[in-house]
C-alpha cells in the first residue's frame, strides 16, 4: 500500500505566524508604555520654582488658594479645543478667580507633542509657561491667554523659541535675560513631559471642579460647565 502524502497545513502555519506577530506588537506597546511611565517617574527634569507653582503635580495656581472652589484644567497649548474652551469659558473663569470665589490650577500637558514637525511644540510651550510663571507670576495668566491667541496649527512647525519670547513680551511679561534663556533653552520641557492627564481623562481640555471631573459641553457653555458646579 502506498504511503499517504502528508499535506502541509499552510492555513494553520499562517495563523500561527499572525498570532506571533500580534503578540510581538502587543509586547512592543506594553514595553513602550512601561518605558514612558519609567521616564515620567525617573526623569522629571528641572522643576520650576515659584510662589504659584506646585512642582509636585505640575499645576500653576491663579487666585486665592484658600478659595471655597477649585478648578483644575488640563490643557495642551497646541490643542484647538483647549483654545475654544479658553475663548468661550476663560472669561467666566477669570472673573471667578478675580472675585476670590475660585482658585484655578492650570496643568499644561504635552499629549500633542508629536503633532508638530519637528515634534515637541506642546512641551516647549508648557516649558515657557512654567518659566514665565516662575519669573513673572503677575503676568503668567496674560501669557497663557496670549499663547492661545497665537496658537499654531497642528502639523505645523509650531512657534519658534524667539516667537514665544515675543509673545511673552507683547503680553506684558517682564523679560529678563534669565527668563529668555529659560524659554529658549526649554529648561522645563522634561518637567512638563513628566506630568500628564488624570486617570479618568479622555483628552484635552479636562475640567475638574472641586475634585470632580466635569464633561465639557460641546457648545462650551460656562454656565453648564462651570457655574452649575460651584459651591455657593
C-alpha positions in Angstrom: 0.0 0.0 0.0 1.4 3.3 -1.0 2.2 5.6 2.0 -0.1 8.7 2.4 1.3 12.0 1.4 1.3 14.5 4.2 -0.2 17.8 3.2 1.2 20.9 4.7 -1.4 22.9 6.6 -0.4 26.3 5.3 -3.5 27.9 6.8 -2.6 26.8 10.3 1.0 27.9 9.8 0.0 31.4 8.7 -2.5 31.7 11.6 0.4 30.8 13.9 2.7 33.4 12.3 0.0 36.1 12.6 -0.5 35.3 16.2 3.2 35.6 16.9 3.3 39.0 15.0 0.3 40.3 17.1 2.0 39.1 20.3 5.2 40.8 19.4 3.3 44.0 18.6 1.4 43.9 21.8 4.6 43.3 23.7 6.2 46.3 22.0 3.3 48.5 23.0 3.5 47.3 26.6 7.2 48.0 26.7 6.7 51.4 25.2 4.1 52.3 27.8 6.3 51.0 30.6 9.3 52.9 29.3 7.2 56.1 29.1 6.0 55.5 32.7 9.5 54.9 33.8 10.7 58.1 32.1 8.0 60.1 33.8 8.9 58.6 37.2 12.7 58.9 36.9 13.4 61.8 34.6 11.2 64.7 35.6 13.9 67.2 34.7 14.4 70.6 36.4 11.4 71.6 38.4 10.2 75.2 38.2 10.2 77.1 41.5 7.8 79.9 42.3 5.0 81.0 44.6 2.3 80.0 42.1 3.8 76.6 41.0 3.1 73.3 42.6 6.0 71.2 41.5 4.5 68.1 43.0 1.7 67.9 40.4 2.7 70.5 37.7 -0.1 72.9 38.5 0.2 76.7 38.1 -2.1 78.4 40.6 -4.1 81.6 39.9 -6.2 83.2 42.6 -6.6 82.6 46.3 -5.5 79.0 47.1 -8.0 79.1 50.1 -11.0 79.9 47.9 -14.0 77.7 48.5 -14.0 76.4 45.0 -11.2 74.9 43.0 -11.0 74.5 39.2 -8.3 72.3 37.6 -7.8 72.5 33.9 -5.6 70.1 32.0 -4.7 71.7 28.7 -2.3 71.4 25.8 -1.2 74.7 24.2 -1.4 73.1 20.7 -5.0 71.7 21.3 -7.6 73.7 19.3 -10.3 72.5 21.7 -8.4 74.0 24.6 -8.3 77.2 22.7 -12.0 77.1 22.1 -12.5 76.4 25.8 -10.3 79.3 26.8 -12.1 81.7 24.4 -15.6 80.6 25.5 -15.2 79.8 29.2 -12.0 81.5 30.1 -13.6 85.0 30.7 -16.0 83.4 33.2 -13.2 81.5 35.0 -11.1 84.7 35.1 -13.9 86.7 36.7 -14.4 83.9 39.3 -10.7 83.9 40.0 -10.5 87.7 40.3 -13.5 87.7 42.7 -11.8 85.3 45.0 -14.5 82.7 44.5 -12.3 80.2 42.7 -8.7 79.0 42.8 -7.7 78.0 39.3 -5.0 75.4 38.8 -3.7 75.1 35.3 -1.9 71.9 34.3 -0.1 72.1 31.0 0.2 68.7 29.4 2.1 67.6 26.3 -0.1 64.9 24.7 0.2 66.6 21.2 4.0 66.7 21.2 4.1 64.6 18.1 1.6 66.8 16.2 4.1 69.3 15.1 7.1 69.0 12.8 9.6 69.0 14.4 7.9 67.3 17.3 7.9 68.9 20.7 5.9 72.1 20.5 3.4 71.2 23.3 6.2 70.6 25.8 8.2 73.6 24.7 5.2 75.9 25.1 4.5 74.3 28.5 8.1 74.8 29.5 7.8 78.5 28.6 4.6 78.8 30.6 6.4 77.4 33.7 9.4 79.7 33.0 7.1 82.8 33.0 5.1 81.6 36.0 8.3 81.2 38.0 9.9 84.5 36.9 6.8 86.8 36.5 3.8 85.3 38.2 1.8 88.5 37.9 1.8 88.2 34.1 1.6 84.5 33.7 -2.1 84.5 33.1 -1.8 87.1 30.4 0.9 85.0 28.8 -1.3 81.9 28.8 -4.0 83.8 27.1 -1.6 85.2 24.5 -0.2 81.7 23.8 -3.8 80.7 22.8 -4.2 83.8 20.7 -1.1 82.9 18.8 -1.7 79.2 18.7 -0.1 77.5 15.7 -1.9 74.8 13.7 -1.4 71.2 14.3 1.1 69.6 11.9 2.9 72.9 11.6 6.3 73.6 13.0 4.8 75.5 15.9 6.2 78.8 17.3 9.9 79.2 17.5 11.5 80.0 20.8 12.1 83.5 19.6 8.4 83.9 18.7 7.4 82.6 22.1 9.7 85.2 23.7 7.9 87.9 21.6 4.5 86.6 22.6 5.6 86.9 26.2 6.9 90.5 25.8 3.7 91.5 24.0 1.7 90.1 26.8 3.4 92.4 29.3 5.8 89.8 30.7 8.9 91.4 32.2 11.6 89.8 30.0 15.0 89.3 31.7 18.0 87.6 30.2 17.5 84.7 32.6 13.8 84.3 31.6 14.7 84.5 27.9 17.3 81.8 28.4 14.9 79.6 30.3 12.4 79.9 27.4 14.9 79.4 24.5 16.7 76.5 26.2 13.4 74.7 27.1 14.5 74.5 30.7 11.3 72.8 31.9 10.5 70.7 28.9 11.2 67.4 30.7 9.3 68.5 33.7 6.3 69.2 31.5 6.5 65.9 29.8 6.6 64.1 33.2 3.1 65.3 34.1 0.1 64.0 32.3 -3.7 63.8 32.4 -5.6 62.4 35.4 -6.6 58.7 35.2 -10.2 59.3 34.1 -9.4 61.9 31.5 -10.5 61.4 27.9 -8.3 64.1 26.4 -7.9 67.9 26.5 -9.3 70.0 27.8 -10.0 68.1 31.0 -12.0 70.1 33.6 -12.1 69.2 37.3 -14.2 71.2 39.7 -13.9 70.7 43.4 -12.3 67.3 42.8 -14.9 66.0 40.3 -14.3 65.7 36.6 -16.9 67.6 34.6 -17.5 66.9 31.0 -17.0 70.0 28.8 -20.2 70.7 26.8 -20.0 70.7 23.0 -21.0 74.4 22.9 -18.5 75.4 25.6 -21.2 76.8 27.9 -19.7 78.2 31.1 -23.0 78.2 32.9 -23.4 74.5 32.4 -19.7 73.5 32.7 -18.5 75.9 35.4 -21.1 77.9 37.3 -23.6 75.0 37.9 -20.9 73.0 39.7 -19.6 75.7 42.2 -20.3 75.7 45.9 -22.5 78.7 46.9 
